[in-house]
Amino acid sequence: MKADYIIIGSGSAGSALAARLSEDGRYSVIVIEYGGSDIGPLIQMPAALSYPLNMSLYDWGYKSEPEPGLGGRTLAAPRGKVIGGSSSINGMVYVRGHACDFDHWADSGATGWSYGDVLPYFQRMEHSHGGEQGVRGTDGPLHVIRGAQENPLFRAFVEAGQQAGFEFTPDYNGSKQEGFSVMEQTIWKGRRWSAANAYLKPALKRKNLSIVRGLAQKIIFDGKRAIGVEILQGGRKKIVHASKEVILAASSFNSPKLLMLSGIGPAEHLKENCIEVLVDRPGVGQNLQDHMELYVQQECLQPITLYSKLNLFSKAMIGARWLFFKTGDGATNHFEAAAFLRSAAGVKYPDIQYHFLPAAIRYDGKAAADTHGFQAHVGPMRSKSRGSVQLRSSDPKAAPEIRFNYLSHEQDMADFRHCIRLTREIFDQSAFDPFRGEEISPGRNLQSDSELDEHIRHHAESAYHPCGTCKMGRADDESAVVDPECRVIGVEGLRVVDSSIFPRITNGNLNGPSIMVGEKAADHILGKNPLPKSNMEPWINPDWETSDR
């Protein structure tokens, strides 16, 4: 078990990285993956997304520590434990992030990661169907499609946004993110188009790429050079040797955990867990960020929602049609309308995201409202709250301690209250007149700040977008863990390539930016010149200083 490059994790970034590093046949690559196969309808059928998200077979099953800002609630923190990682259990929503997000990365020390730098990599990875010409990629491995919007509620949502005075954008992943739009999906020919389907499986046909199944326990060093990975396989410890580099692509929870188990992290914390300190890096496991969201649910007066399809007979018919034809209600994630809005005058670019769903139901498929309904998932994009990932013990099998510190910044609650009131304003527009019944949740009886605050504390959920725990920055930045080429500061032959390196969370869902990180890091690792920088300017609302719309 020896290769030039060892990649720990076959997720969004890891799959892209494995495909690119093995592309020209010069180097041997081993991917270490603890999870099993992604074959089967529960992963490949888009509408079944709530199942793999809640199955121990496919999910690491991590949970947060009790969150003080949420009244002591413990939230699920799923990460994919399967080929394709979290791209095999996610909601299949495709968002690049806003141009200003990446410019902020570059300004904060991640030199070479501005929007102009990363746009060519988004274009290289995409095969966009219906996106903005000249801005989107059209021959990459990652198919990105647009929802069919056959349900009239999707069109009502986009129309209501415009009636409320907000922008329309034909492509929020193009030059203009701000506005109401059709939502994009990583679905192709009726199947989940995960990073495994897009990158890893085609690449595994090469002789120089293979997968080793096992639990990565720690990185092995010769002095301060990474030379391999210790794995647990069938109850026995084995070493997978790397002649060039070891690359961590194990998630924002498992990448910092593995660094700390290997002696890289805050010295005091490592000593508390009886781990010999190789490099004191205080930033490892810090800077944890996530998006939170609330469901604002409305009764629907017409029987056109997914409520009528939640019975066993309908599910069987949907499943059969998908199984034989890959079409119908099984072939979509049902997130087909979206919006990116600014919360106030003076906010330069969107800081609120909407997913719209023609049903009133939770992510886990439970607690569906007992009626026809529709809902908007809404939440602020750039909370200043920060959390951490720490070791529970020195046992590699122990789950890490995850503290998000949700709602710990004083602005968070005000932002969420604004999101609820804004959603009510949108649902009150005339486009929804033929459909709108009573508000199911929070319920119109909740109006005051204190009433809404209580609701938020009890009902806000994670959008499952953890990132930031191995922050990328300047080598002299104490809070940084990797440099702008993804090399772990203080050692040699070791990199981190996944969403944990994000200096700050991007707008929207993180699968797209994570794949982009894998694409760009591959060029750094192979010593290639980066793709030529783009000079495309993003659309910024000309009235941003004086209006929120």
Backbone torsions as a table, in degrees:
resi	resn	phi	psi	omega
1	MET	NA	85.4	-178.5
2	LYS	-143.7	141.1	177.4
3	ALA	-152.8	166.5	175.0
4	ASP	-64.1	-47.7	-177.6
5	TYR	-123.1	133.1	174.2
6	ILE	-111.7	124.5	176.7
7	ILE	-111.2	124.8	177.3
8	ILE	-96.3	108.0	178.9
9	GLY	111.3	130.5	-177.4
10	SER	-109.1	31.4	-175.7
11	GLY	-83.1	-153.7	-173.6
12	SER	-54.9	-52.4	-179.4
13	ALA	-77.2	-41.7	-176.2
14	GLY	-61.9	-40.7	179.3
15	SER	-65.6	-44.6	179.1
16	ALA	-62.6	-41.8	-179.5
17	LEU	-63.6	-45.5	-179.4
18	ALA	-60.4	-42.0	-179.2
19	ALA	-65.3	-43.6	-176.8
20	ARG	-73.4	-39.5	-178.4
21	LEU	-68.5	-28.1	-177.6
22	SER	-95.5	0.4	-167.8
23	GLU	-60.2	-47.0	-173.3
24	ASP	-91.1	0.7	174.7
25	GLY	81.8	-0.9	-176.6
26	ARG	-76.8	-28.9	-172.8
27	TYR	-122.3	145.3	175.0
28	SER	-90.6	141.9	-175.7
29	VAL	-133.7	132.6	172.4
30	ILE	-117.3	131.7	173.1
31	VAL	-105.0	123.2	175.9
32	ILE	-92.9	123.6	-179.6
33	GLU	-136.5	128.1	-179.6
34	TYR	-80.1	-33.9	-175.9
35	GLY	-78.4	175.3	-176.1
36	GLY	-104.9	-152.8	-172.3
37	SER	-71.9	151.4	175.2
38	ASP	-101.6	11.9	-179.4
39	ILE	-74.2	138.7	177.9
40	GLY	129.4	151.8	-173.1
41	PRO	-65.5	-27.7	-175.8
42	LEU	-66.5	-28.4	175.6
43	ILE	-93.2	-45.0	-171.6
44	GLN	-76.9	-22.6	179.7
45	MET	-85.6	114.9	-173.4
46	PRO	-55.7	-40.8	-175.5
47	ALA	-70.3	-13.2	-178.8
48	ALA	-88.1	18.1	-168.9
49	LEU	-58.6	-26.4	-177.3
50	SER	-74.6	-16.1	-177.5
51	TYR	-75.5	-57.9	-178.8
52	PRO	-61.6	-27.5	180.0
53	LEU	-62.9	-21.0	-175.0
54	ASN	-122.4	21.2	-178.7
55	MET	-113.8	128.1	-179.2
56	SER	-63.3	-20.8	177.3
57	LEU	-63.3	-34.2	-173.4
58	TYR	-114.0	-10.6	-172.3
59	ASP	-124.5	139.9	178.5
60	TRP	-64.1	-21.3	175.3
61	GLY	75.2	24.6	-179.9
62	TYR	-71.9	152.8	176.3
63	LYS	-133.5	153.0	175.7
64	SER	-74.3	161.3	166.3
65	GLU	-69.8	162.6	177.6
66	PRO	-53.6	130.3	-174.5
67	GLU	-96.5	112.4	-178.4
68	PRO	-57.1	-37.6	-178.3
69	GLY	-70.8	-13.3	-179.7
70	LEU	-112.4	26.7	178.8
71	GLY	68.3	28.0	177.8
72	GLY	84.1	8.9	178.7
73	ARG	-67.8	147.9	173.0
74	THR	-106.1	124.7	-176.6
75	LEU	-105.5	146.7	173.5
76	ALA	-64.5	142.7	178.4
77	ALA	-132.5	70.8	-173.3
78	PRO	-68.8	145.0	170.0
79	ARG	-141.2	144.3	-175.2
80	GLY	-69.1	129.7	175.4
81	LYS	-119.5	70.8	-170.0
82	VAL	-170.3	160.8	173.4
83	ILE	-55.6	129.4	-176.1
84	GLY	94.2	-8.8	176.7
85	GLY	54.3	-139.4	-176.2
86	SER	-69.0	-18.0	176.0
87	SER	-70.2	-12.3	176.9
88	SER	-94.3	-7.7	178.7
89	ILE	-128.6	6.2	-174.6
90	ASN	-83.2	-175.8	-178.3
91	GLY	-86.0	3.1	176.5
92	MET	62.2	26.6	175.7
93	VAL	-90.2	132.0	-177.1
94	TYR	-108.8	117.2	176.1
95	VAL	-136.3	129.8	177.1
96	ARG	-74.3	-35.6	-166.2
97	GLY	106.3	164.5	-179.6
98	HIS	-87.0	148.7	178.0
99	ALA	-51.8	-41.1	-178.0
100	CYS	-65.8	-24.8	176.6
101	ASP	-59.5	-46.7	-175.4
102	PHE	-75.6	-32.9	173.5
103	ASP	-62.5	-36.0	176.4
104	HIS	-65.2	-40.6	175.9
105	TRP	-54.4	-51.3	-176.8
106	ALA	-62.2	-41.2	-179.7
107	ASP	-66.1	-26.3	-177.0
108	SER	-93.7	9.9	173.8
109	GLY	119.0	-9.4	178.1
110	ALA	-88.2	69.0	-176.4
111	THR	-59.1	135.3	179.9
112	GLY	89.6	7.8	-179.5
113	TRP	-121.3	25.7	175.6
114	SER	-70.0	172.4	-179.8
115	TYR	-58.6	-43.0	178.1
116	GLY	-59.6	-32.8	179.8
117	ASP	-75.1	-40.0	-172.5
118	VAL	-89.3	-22.9	-177.8
119	LEU	-54.9	-44.4	179.0
120	PRO	-59.9	-28.9	178.7
121	TYR	-76.4	-36.3	171.8
122	PHE	-60.2	-41.0	-179.7
123	GLN	-67.6	-36.6	179.9
124	ARG	-65.6	-33.8	-173.5
125	MET	-86.6	-21.6	-170.5
126	GLU	-88.1	145.6	159.6
127	HIS	-122.6	87.7	-173.0
128	SER	-82.8	130.9	177.2
129	HIS	-108.5	98.7	177.7
130	GLY	100.0	5.0	-179.6
131	GLY	-81.5	177.0	-176.3
132	GLU	-67.9	125.6	-177.8
133	GLN	-65.6	139.2	177.7
134	GLY	87.6	-19.3	-179.6
135	VAL	-107.3	-30.1	-176.8
136	ARG	-100.1	152.8	175.2
137	GLY	-81.8	149.3	-176.3
138	THR	-127.7	1.7	178.5
139	ASP	-139.9	24.6	176.3
140	GLY	-82.9	175.3	-178.2
141	PRO	-76.5	-19.4	-173.8
142	LEU	-94.2	102.3	177.4
143	HIS	-71.1	131.2	177.7
144	VAL	-127.1	119.1	-177.9
145	ILE	-115.9	174.9	179.6
146	ARG	-114.8	142.5	178.4
147	GLY	-59.7	145.9	-177.5
148	ALA	-72.4	-22.3	178.0
149	GLN	54.8	43.1	179.2
150	GLU	-72.1	-29.9	178.1
151	ASN	-75.5	127.8	-177.2
152	PRO	-62.0	-17.0	179.6
153	LEU	-65.8	-32.3	178.3
154	PHE	-62.8	-47.1	-179.6
155	ARG	-65.6	-35.4	178.5
156	ALA	-62.2	-39.6	-179.3
157	PHE	-63.9	-47.0	-179.1
158	VAL	-65.9	-39.2	179.3
159	GLU	-67.8	-41.2	-179.7
160	ALA	-62.1	-38.0	177.9
161	GLY	-60.2	-41.9	178.5
162	GLN	-69.5	-36.7	176.9
163	GLN	-63.1	-30.7	178.6
164	ALA	-80.0	-1.1	174.6
165	GLY	99.2	6.1	-178.8
166	PHE	-88.2	166.6	-179.2
167	GLU	-73.1	158.7	164.1
168	PHE	-109.6	141.0	173.5
169	THR	-128.9	131.3	179.1
170	PRO	-71.4	-18.0	-178.4
171	ASP	-158.1	101.0	-178.9
172	TYR	-70.7	-12.6	173.8
173	ASN	-95.3	5.6	177.0
174	GLY	-94.8	-142.1	-176.7
175	SER	-76.0	-19.2	-176.1
176	LYS	-124.5	105.6	177.9
177	GLN	-81.0	-36.8	-170.5
178	GLU	-64.7	131.8	174.0
179	GLY	127.8	-177.3	177.3
180	PHE	-92.6	145.3	-170.3
181	SER	-161.7	170.1	168.3
182	VAL	-74.5	138.9	-179.0
183	MET	-85.0	143.5	179.5
184	GLU	-98.3	149.4	-172.1
185	GLN	-133.0	144.4	171.9
186	THR	-91.4	73.2	179.5
187	ILE	-132.4	139.7	179.4
188	TRP	-143.8	127.3	-178.7
189	LYS	52.3	39.8	174.9
190	GLY	82.2	1.0	-177.9
191	ARG	-115.1	153.4	170.7
192	ARG	-57.8	124.6	178.3
193	TRP	-100.9	76.0	-178.8
194	SER	-73.8	171.0	174.7
195	ALA	-62.7	-28.8	177.1
196	ALA	-66.4	-45.6	179.6
197	ASN	-69.4	-36.8	-177.0
198	ALA	-76.0	-41.7	-170.0
199	TYR	-116.7	-55.3	-164.5
200	LEU	-71.3	-47.7	-176.2
201	LYS	-63.7	-44.5	175.1
202	PRO	-61.0	-37.6	-177.3
203	ALA	-70.7	-27.8	-178.1
204	LEU	-67.4	-9.4	175.4
205	LYS	-73.5	-14.2	178.8
206	ARG	-79.5	146.5	-178.9
207	LYS	-70.8	-21.9	-173.5
208	ASN	-93.1	8.3	178.3
209	LEU	-128.0	130.6	177.7
210	SER	-144.4	162.4	177.2
211	ILE	-110.4	135.5	172.4
212	VAL	-114.4	126.2	179.8
213	ARG	-88.0	132.4	178.2
214	GLY	167.7	164.3	178.0
215	LEU	-93.5	114.5	177.0
216	ALA	-66.0	126.3	-175.8
217	GLN	-104.1	-40.0	176.3
218	LYS	-169.4	164.5	177.3
219	ILE	-91.5	138.2	-178.9
220	ILE	-96.5	133.2	-177.8
221	PHE	-118.9	148.0	164.8
222	ASP	-111.6	103.0	-169.1
223	GLY	66.9	-118.4	177.4
224	LYS	-112.9	22.0	177.2
225	ARG	-108.7	127.6	177.4
226	ALA	-71.7	127.8	-178.2
227	ILE	-124.9	-1.2	180.0
228	GLY	173.5	-175.9	-178.2
229	VAL	-134.2	131.6	173.7
230	GLU	-86.4	125.9	178.5
231	ILE	-122.3	157.6	173.4
232	LEU	-105.0	119.6	-176.2
233	GLN	-134.9	114.3	-178.8
234	GLY	60.0	35.5	178.4
235	GLY	82.1	-0.8	-179.3
236	ARG	-118.1	143.5	176.9
237	LYS	-82.0	134.1	177.4
238	LYS	-136.3	159.6	178.4
239	ILE	-112.3	130.5	171.1
240	VAL	-104.4	120.3	-172.0
241	HIS	-93.2	139.3	177.1
242	ALA	-116.9	122.4	179.5
243	SER	-84.8	-19.5	178.0
244	LYS	-114.7	-65.8	-175.6
245	GLU	-147.8	155.0	168.6
246	VAL	-108.0	133.8	-177.5
247	ILE	-125.9	121.7	177.5
248	LEU	-87.2	121.7	175.4
249	ALA	-137.7	52.4	-165.5
250	ALA	-106.3	4.4	176.9
251	SER	105.6	164.7	-179.3
252	SER	-70.6	-9.6	173.8
253	PHE	-98.2	-47.2	-173.0
254	ASN	-83.7	-26.2	177.9
255	SER	-66.5	-50.4	176.5
256	PRO	-64.9	-34.0	177.9
257	LYS	-60.1	-45.5	-179.4
258	LEU	-68.4	-36.2	175.2
259	LEU	-60.4	-45.7	-178.8
260	MET	-67.0	-40.5	177.0
261	LEU	-61.9	-23.3	-178.5
262	SER	-95.9	4.6	175.1
263	GLY	94.3	14.0	179.0
264	ILE	-115.8	114.9	-177.7
265	GLY	162.2	-168.8	178.4
266	PRO	-63.4	120.0	-170.8
267	ALA	-54.7	-46.5	-177.5
268	GLU	-60.8	-43.1	-179.1
269	HIS	-64.6	-39.4	178.3
270	LEU	-65.0	-42.9	-179.8
271	LYS	-63.6	-38.9	178.1
272	GLU	-58.6	-29.0	-179.7
273	ASN	-101.7	17.2	175.7
274	CYS	58.5	38.3	177.7
275	ILE	-109.7	129.1	-180.0
276	GLU	-66.8	131.0	-176.3
277	VAL	-81.2	119.4	174.4
278	LEU	-91.2	-48.2	177.7
279	VAL	-140.1	127.7	176.6
280	ASP	-82.9	101.7	176.8
281	ARG	-120.7	98.2	-175.2
282	PRO	-61.6	-21.7	-176.6
283	GLY	-77.7	-13.9	-177.2
284	VAL	-63.8	122.8	179.3
285	GLY	86.3	-8.7	178.0
286	GLN	-89.8	178.8	174.1
287	ASN	66.7	22.6	179.8
288	LEU	-65.4	128.1	179.1
289	GLN	-129.7	158.1	179.0
290	ASP	-157.5	164.3	168.6
291	HIS	-100.6	137.8	171.3
292	MET	-108.0	156.7	177.4
293	GLU	-148.3	159.5	174.6
294	LEU	-120.3	152.7	171.7
295	TYR	-99.7	121.3	169.7
296	VAL	-101.6	113.1	-170.0
297	GLN	-110.1	138.3	-176.5
298	GLN	-128.9	137.5	173.6
299	GLU	-66.8	144.4	177.3
300	CYS	-110.6	128.5	-175.8
301	LEU	-78.7	-16.8	179.2
302	GLN	-107.7	142.3	-175.9
303	PRO	-80.7	60.3	-173.9
304	ILE	-117.9	6.1	-175.4
305	THR	-93.3	-180.0	-179.7
306	LEU	-73.0	-5.5	-178.1
307	TYR	-55.7	-39.9	-177.5
308	SER	-72.9	-6.4	-177.2
309	LYS	-110.1	11.8	-178.5
310	LEU	-90.8	-4.1	178.3
311	ASN	-80.4	161.7	-172.9
312	LEU	-62.0	-39.5	-178.6
313	PHE	-63.4	-46.8	179.9
314	SER	-63.2	-41.6	178.5
315	LYS	-60.9	-39.7	179.4
316	ALA	-64.5	-41.8	179.7
317	MET	-66.5	-42.2	177.6
318	ILE	-61.7	-44.3	-180.0
319	GLY	-63.0	-41.2	-179.1
320	ALA	-65.9	-43.5	179.9
321	ARG	-62.8	-40.7	179.1
322	TRP	-66.0	-43.7	-176.5
323	LEU	-59.3	-41.3	-175.2
324	PHE	-90.7	-32.4	-171.9
325	PHE	-122.7	-12.2	-176.2
326	LYS	57.7	36.1	179.3
327	THR	-130.5	178.6	174.9
328	GLY	85.2	-161.9	-175.4
329	ASP	-67.0	-14.4	177.0
330	GLY	-81.3	-15.5	-172.0
331	ALA	-96.5	12.4	176.3
332	THR	-133.4	157.0	173.9
333	ASN	-87.0	-3.0	178.9
334	HIS	69.8	4.7	169.0
335	PHE	-94.9	96.9	-172.6
336	GLU	-124.0	3.2	174.2
337	ALA	-138.7	145.8	-172.5
338	ALA	-145.5	166.9	170.6
339	ALA	-154.4	145.2	171.7
340	PHE	-126.1	115.0	-172.4
341	LEU	-125.8	161.8	173.8
342	ARG	-99.0	139.2	-172.1
343	SER	-80.1	-19.9	-174.7
344	ALA	-163.3	160.1	170.0
345	ALA	-60.6	140.4	-178.7
346	GLY	95.2	-11.7	172.6
347	VAL	-88.4	120.5	-167.6
348	LYS	-72.6	-37.2	-177.6
349	TYR	-142.7	163.6	-168.7
350	PRO	-51.8	140.3	176.0
351	ASP	-133.2	14.4	175.1
352	ILE	-131.0	135.9	176.1
353	GLN	-119.8	141.7	173.4
354	TYR	-120.0	134.5	160.0
355	HIS	-111.3	135.9	177.8
356	PHE	-113.2	137.8	-175.4
357	LEU	-134.7	130.9	179.7
358	PRO	-82.7	51.7	176.9
359	ALA	-163.2	157.8	174.3
360	ALA	-112.1	95.3	-171.5
361	ILE	-156.9	156.1	179.4
362	ARG	-88.5	163.7	178.2
363	TYR	-54.4	-39.1	-175.2
364	ASP	-79.0	6.0	177.9
365	GLY	79.7	-0.8	-179.5
366	LYS	-99.7	174.0	173.0
367	ALA	53.1	45.0	172.3
368	ALA	-72.3	141.0	175.8
369	ALA	-64.2	144.1	-175.0
370	ASP	-83.7	49.5	-178.2
371	THR	-169.4	166.2	170.8
372	HIS	-66.0	134.2	-178.3
373	GLY	-160.2	171.9	174.0
374	PHE	-139.9	162.6	-176.8
375	GLN	-149.3	153.8	171.1
376	ALA	-113.8	127.5	170.2
377	HIS	-87.7	121.4	-175.8
378	VAL	-137.5	144.6	176.9
379	GLY	-169.5	159.2	177.0
380	PRO	-73.6	147.2	-174.5
381	MET	-92.8	-26.0	-170.7
382	ARG	-127.8	58.8	175.4
383	SER	-62.1	145.1	176.3
384	LYS	-88.5	-2.1	177.4
385	SER	-66.1	140.8	178.8
386	ARG	-132.4	143.1	-179.8
387	GLY	-122.6	-160.1	-177.2
388	SER	-153.4	157.6	170.6
389	VAL	-119.7	124.1	179.1
390	GLN	-129.5	166.1	176.8
391	LEU	-76.9	140.4	171.3
392	ARG	-83.8	-34.5	176.3
393	SER	-163.8	-179.0	178.5
394	SER	-84.0	4.2	178.7
395	ASP	-79.8	117.3	-177.9
396	PRO	-60.9	-21.6	-179.4
397	LYS	-82.1	-12.4	-179.1
398	ALA	-76.3	137.5	176.9
399	ALA	-66.2	145.8	177.7
400	PRO	-72.2	161.6	172.8
401	GLU	-87.2	118.2	-175.2
402	ILE	-113.2	118.1	177.1
403	ARG	-123.4	112.5	-179.7
404	PHE	-84.7	-26.5	-174.1
405	ASN	57.1	42.3	178.7
406	TYR	-55.4	142.8	175.7
407	LEU	58.7	24.7	-179.1
408	SER	-84.4	-17.1	175.8
409	HIS	-90.9	139.2	-172.3
410	GLU	-60.3	-25.4	-177.7
411	GLN	-77.6	-20.7	-172.2
412	ASP	-58.0	-46.5	-176.3
413	MET	-65.7	-41.8	178.4
414	ALA	-62.0	-39.3	179.1
415	ASP	-63.0	-43.1	-179.9
416	PHE	-66.8	-40.7	177.4
417	ARG	-59.2	-42.8	178.4
418	HIS	-60.8	-40.7	179.6
419	CYS	-60.2	-43.0	179.9
420	ILE	-63.9	-48.2	-176.9
421	ARG	-66.3	-35.8	178.2
422	LEU	-66.2	-41.1	179.5
423	THR	-64.1	-40.7	176.7
424	ARG	-60.5	-40.0	178.9
425	GLU	-62.5	-40.7	179.9
426	ILE	-67.8	-45.5	-179.9
427	PHE	-66.4	-21.1	-179.9
428	ASP	-83.0	-3.0	-179.2
429	GLN	-72.4	160.2	-173.5
430	SER	-64.7	-23.3	178.5
431	ALA	-58.8	-27.1	-179.8
432	PHE	-94.4	-0.4	-177.0
433	ASP	-53.9	-41.2	-179.1
434	PRO	-71.5	-12.8	-171.1
435	PHE	-115.9	-25.9	-165.6
436	ARG	-74.9	123.5	170.8
437	GLY	-108.8	-141.7	178.9
438	GLU	-76.4	153.6	172.8
439	GLU	-76.6	123.5	-178.1
440	ILE	-81.1	-46.5	-177.6
441	SER	-147.4	133.5	2.3
442	PRO	-67.6	-21.2	-172.3
443	GLY	102.1	132.0	-173.6
444	ARG	-66.7	-13.1	176.7
445	ASN	-70.3	-17.0	177.7
446	LEU	-93.0	109.2	-174.7
447	GLN	-126.6	-38.2	-173.8
448	SER	-74.1	161.8	177.3
449	ASP	-55.6	-45.3	-175.8
450	SER	-67.1	-36.7	178.3
451	GLU	-67.1	-42.5	178.9
452	LEU	-68.1	-39.0	178.1
453	ASP	-57.7	-43.8	-179.6
454	GLU	-63.3	-42.7	178.7
455	HIS	-62.3	-44.4	-179.0
456	ILE	-60.4	-45.7	-179.3
457	ARG	-58.6	-35.4	-175.3
458	HIS	-91.3	-17.2	-171.1
459	HIS	-126.9	-11.4	177.4
460	ALA	-63.4	140.4	-177.2
461	GLU	-125.3	159.9	171.7
462	SER	-72.8	143.0	171.6
463	ALA	-89.1	3.6	177.5
464	TYR	64.0	49.1	178.0
465	HIS	-122.8	54.7	-178.4
466	PRO	-71.0	143.3	178.6
467	CYS	-164.4	172.0	166.7
468	GLY	94.8	-0.8	-169.6
469	THR	-82.6	-5.9	172.5
470	CYS	-132.8	60.9	-167.8
471	LYS	-52.9	137.9	175.1
472	MET	-87.6	136.1	-179.5
473	GLY	-173.9	-167.1	179.6
474	ARG	-70.1	149.0	-178.5
475	ALA	-62.6	-24.7	-180.0
476	ASP	-92.6	6.7	177.7
477	ASP	-88.9	113.5	-176.2
478	GLU	-59.6	-29.7	-177.7
479	SER	-82.8	-11.1	-179.9
480	ALA	-81.3	149.5	178.9
481	VAL	-113.0	-37.8	177.3
482	VAL	-122.6	154.9	177.3
483	ASP	-86.6	178.2	-176.9
484	PRO	-65.2	-4.0	172.0
485	GLU	-105.6	15.5	175.4
486	CYS	71.7	13.9	178.4
487	ARG	-82.4	133.3	178.0
488	VAL	-67.1	124.8	-175.3
489	ILE	-69.8	127.7	177.3
490	GLY	104.2	-10.9	177.4
491	VAL	-134.1	176.6	177.8
492	GLU	-122.9	154.5	174.1
493	GLY	71.3	19.2	-178.1
494	LEU	-137.1	130.6	176.4
495	ARG	-132.0	162.0	170.3
496	VAL	-121.6	129.1	-176.3
497	VAL	-137.3	85.8	174.4
498	ASP	-169.2	-169.5	-175.3
499	SER	-67.9	-11.3	178.8
500	SER	-67.7	-18.5	-177.9
501	ILE	-86.3	-6.9	-179.9
502	PHE	-58.0	123.0	175.6
503	PRO	-64.9	-39.5	175.7
504	ARG	-142.0	147.1	-176.9
505	ILE	-60.6	143.2	179.0
506	THR	-91.1	162.9	175.5
507	ASN	-64.6	127.3	172.3
508	GLY	89.9	-164.9	-174.0
509	ASN	-74.3	150.8	-165.9
510	LEU	-99.4	-4.1	-178.5
511	ASN	-60.3	-45.1	-179.4
512	GLY	-60.3	-54.1	178.3
513	PRO	-61.9	-30.3	179.3
514	SER	-67.5	-42.2	177.0
515	ILE	-63.9	-41.7	178.1
516	MET	-58.3	-40.8	178.6
517	VAL	-60.1	-42.1	177.1
518	GLY	-61.9	-42.4	179.3
519	GLU	-62.6	-49.0	-175.5
520	LYS	-70.5	-41.2	179.9
521	ALA	-61.1	-33.4	180.0
522	ALA	-58.7	-41.1	178.4
523	ASP	-66.6	-38.1	176.3
524	HIS	-61.5	-46.4	-175.9
525	ILE	-65.1	-39.9	-178.0
526	LEU	-81.7	-1.8	178.5
527	GLY	71.4	23.1	179.6
528	LYS	-82.8	154.8	170.8
529	ASN	-66.4	138.5	178.1
530	PRO	-63.1	156.3	176.6
531	LEU	-57.9	147.7	-177.7
532	PRO	-56.4	135.6	-176.4
533	LYS	-66.6	139.7	177.9
534	SER	-85.4	149.4	175.1
535	ASN	-110.1	18.0	-178.8
536	MET	-68.2	132.5	-179.9
537	GLU	-97.8	131.4	178.1
538	PRO	-75.4	158.3	175.9
539	TRP	-77.6	125.8	172.9
540	ILE	-117.7	131.6	-177.4
541	ASN	-55.6	123.6	-177.7
542	PRO	-63.4	-19.4	-179.3
543	ASP	-101.8	19.3	-170.8
544	TRP	-61.7	-29.1	-177.4
545	GLU	-77.7	-20.1	-173.8
546	THR	-117.3	-12.2	-176.0
547	SER	-148.3	154.8	176.2
548	ASP	-90.4	-0.5	-177.9
549	ARG	-150.6	NA	NA
